[in-house]
Amino acid sequence: MAELPVLRTVLGDYPHTAPLKNGEVDSTRVRLDFLPVSPIHRAFAPMVRDEAYDLCELAIVTALQAIAYGRPVVLLPAVVAARFQRGCLIAHATRPVRPEDLKDKRIGVRSYTQTTGMWVRAHLAQDYGLAAQDVHWITREGAHVAQYTDPAFVTPDPHAAKLPDMLREGSIDAAVLGNDLPDGDEFVRVIPDAAGRDEQWWRQHGFMPINHMVAVSASTCRENASAVRESYALLRRAAATVARPDGTPHPTAFGYERLRGPVESVIDACLAQRLLPRRLSAEEVFGPAREVLGSNAD
């Protein structure tokens, strides 16, 4: 009997990945060997730079940059994390700021390429006409894709305090935080009625803002395409175990056609924010995965 292929796998802890991790959803054709990486973004640079894993969750901005710069990753048409983003822009309660007043202000963000920051900037541009270059962006980390260089309106400060501390001391006017949003009333949201605006955006566009997708190393695709196909099927089966009423926002999505429009909208935002060196086509983004998965991915 042939040995079962094993894929080194990094996925975050979500209701739709739990069945994969606890063995409720498994396969006789592939085994996913889950490696603990926390926070999840610590896996992104090793993946796009060194193919450190076979299958890995990957922020969509990092994935698109990896494709643009020819890194050895193949992006699957699989979203494993999506969320609304307007509430991620915060200020200190003693120094609140309005979105209309952010021009020439200093906003802190972990990395300029962070996907949450990309979405916040896209919403600010759409809702308030504020372009990325209208703000001074202060970052603590660089890009996962080493070939990318931040634009001139971004100031790296790797020795800066953590973003909440920078807000406390007043060295920045606002900050973009993701899963590390602080609790309590010390900080306030910059965008008023963020939840209502997010729901309106979802009803207009039909999808939740994509945070993380799934990528496979190019060498794994070459050497074990059947294991990649089975892994994609496992991801879909696991997501299907979580009941989600129709007509409500979903944090997962699968398929080329389902994701073509959302990904193209992300590409547009990335170009406007100087996150990509050139426009990527949908075929350039998903063509390599289509070669591996075939037409059954939709």
N, C-alpha and C positions, 0 to 999 in steps of 0.2 A: 504494500500500500504506500502510495506517495506521501511524503511528509507534508503536513498541513502548513501552508505558508503563514508566516507571522509578520505582521506589520507593526513597527514601532509607531505608536499613536499618541497624540496629544489633543485632547478635547476638554473643554471646560465642563463644569458640573451644572447641568440643566435638567429639567424634567424629561426632556427628550433624548438626553444622552445617558441618563441613569439606566435604562433597560440594556444598553450596550455594556455598561460597566459592571452591572450586577449579574449579567448572564441571562437575563430574561429574553433578550433578543441575541441570538448567536447563529453560527453557521458551521457547516461541515466542510466548507471550502476555504475559509480564512479565519485566522485568529487575530484579534486586535490586542496588542500588548500595550496597555495604557501606562504611560509614564507620567509621574506627578510633576507638573510645572505650575508654580503659583507665584505671582499672578500670571495669568495665561499669556500676557503680552511678552513675557520673558522667553517664550518659545519662538517668537516670530523671527528675530534676527538669526538665530542658529538655523532655522528652516530655510530662509531665503539666501543665506550666505553659504551654508555648508551642507544643505540637505541632511540636517541632523536627524530628521524623522522621516518615516515613510508617508504618514498621513497626519496632517496637522491643521488645526484651526488657525485661521489667518485673517487679520483685519483686512477689509476690502481695499483701503488705500494702500497698505503695504503690498497686497497682492497685485494691484494694478501697477504699482511702481516696479515690482519684481518682473512683471511681464514686459514693461516698457524698457527696462534695462537688461533684458535677456537673462534673468536668473533662472536656474534649473528647477522651476516649479510648474505644476500644471493645476490650474484652478478648476475645481469641479463646480457644476451648477447646483450648489448646495449651500443654503444659508442656515447657520446654526445659532446665530445671535442677531437679533434686531431689536431696536428700542426707540422710543421717542427721546429727543435730545434737547429740546429748548430749555428744560429745567436744569440742565447741566451747567449753565452759565450762571455763576453766583457772584455776589459781592458781600462785603462785611456789612452787617446791619447798621453799624454806626456811620458808614459811608456808602449808602446806596447810590446806584447810578442807573440812569435810564438808557435803554438801547439807543435812543436818539442822540445821546450825549457821549457815545463811545468813540467818536472820531478823535484821533490823536491820543487816546487813552492807552494805558498799558494793561494788557490781558495776559495772564499766565496760563500756560498749558504744558502738560508733561512733555510733549513733542509736537512740533508744528504738523507733523504727518499723522498724528493721532486721529483716528477716524471720528471720534466724538467731536473733536475740534473742527474737522472738516464740515460736519453736519451743522454745528453751531454757526460757523461762518456762512454756510449756504443759506441758513434761515435768516441770518442778519442781513444778508444781501437781498434776499427775496422780500422780507417784511419791511426793512428800513432803508434799503439802498446803500448799505454800508459795505464797501468792498474790503477784501482782506488787507490790501495795502493801506487802507485808511487807519489802521490800528497798529500799535507797536506790540508785537507778540514776544513774550519772554518765555523761553523754554529751558527745561532742566535736562532733557535728553535729546539725542539726535535721531535720525531716521534708522529704521531697521535695515533698509536697503542702503548699503554703504555708498553706492554710486550717486545717490541723490544729495544735492546741496540746497540748504534752505535759502529762500529769497532774502534780499537785503533788508526787508522790513521785519525780519526775525532776528532777535538777539539771544544767542545761547548763553546760559549761565549755569553750567553744570554744578557749581558750588552753592547755588541759591538754596534758601530754606524751602521746606515743603510749601506747596501752594496755599494751604490754609494759614500757615504762619506768615507768608508774604502778605496775605490779605489782612491779617491782624496788625502787622507792622506798617501797612499802608504803602509798601513798595510796589504794589500793583493795584489797579482799580477794580479788576474783576478776574475771575479764573474759570477755566473749563475743567470740570472734574467728571469722571465717569462712575465706575462702580464704587469709587472711594468718596462719594458725596457725603459730607458730614451731616449728622443728625442735629436736632436742636434748633434754636432760634438765633444763634450767633450770626448765621449767614442767611442772606435772602436771595431769591431768584431775581435776575436782572430783567428777564422777559416777562411782562405781565400776562397772566392767564396762560401760562405755558401749556398746561394740559388741554385747555380748550383750543388753542392754536394748533397743537399737535393733532388733535382729533380732526379738526377741519382739514389739515394737510393730508391726513390719511384718507379721508373721504374723497378728497380731490385726486390723489395719486394712486390709491388702491394698494399701497404696501407700506409696511413699517420701514423706517430708515435702516438700511443694512449696516450692521457693525462687522460681524465676522462670518466668513465663509470657510470652506474646507479646501485645502490644497494637498496635492500629492507630489512627492519628489519625482523629478523627471526620470531618474534612474529606476525607480520603482515601476513607473509606467512602462518603461522599456523592458524590464526584466520580468515583470509579473502583472501583465495587464488584466488577467482574469481575476486576480486578487483585488485589484482596484475596482473592477466592475462589481464584485461581490460586496466590497466595502461600501460602495455607493448604495447598493440595494439595502444593506444593513442600516445605513443612516436614514433612509426613507422609511423602512419598517419601524425603526425606533420612534421616529417623529410621529408616525401614525398611531402609536399607542397612547398619545396624549390627546384627549378629547378637546377640541376647540370648536365652538359654535361657528357656523357660517356667518359671515357679515361682521366678524370681529377681527381686530388686528392679530396677526400671527407672527411669532418671532422666528419661524422657520419658513423656508420656501425652497422648491426644487424645480429643476428643468430649465432648458435653454430658453424656451419661449416665455416662460413665466418671468425669467430674470433679465431678459434682454433689455426691456425698457428701464427697469430700476438701475441696472448697471450702467446703461448709457447716461442716465441722469447723474450718476456719481462721477462718471468721466467728465461730463460738462462742468460739474462743480470743481473737480480737481484741476481742470485746465484754467478755470477762472482764478483759482487760488495759487497757481503756479506750482502745483504738486506733481505734474506730469511734464515730461519734456516734449510730448507730442500727443496728438489724439490717437487713441486706440480704437480699433473697430471691434464690434461684437464678435466677429469671426476670429480676430487675433486673440481676444480674451478667452473664448470658449472652444475655438477650433481644436487645440491639442486634446482637450477633454473629450470632444466629440469623436476624435479618432480612437480613443481608448474605450469609451462607453458605448459608442454607436448611437443609433437613433432611439434606443430604449430609455434614454435619460429623461425624456419629457413625460 
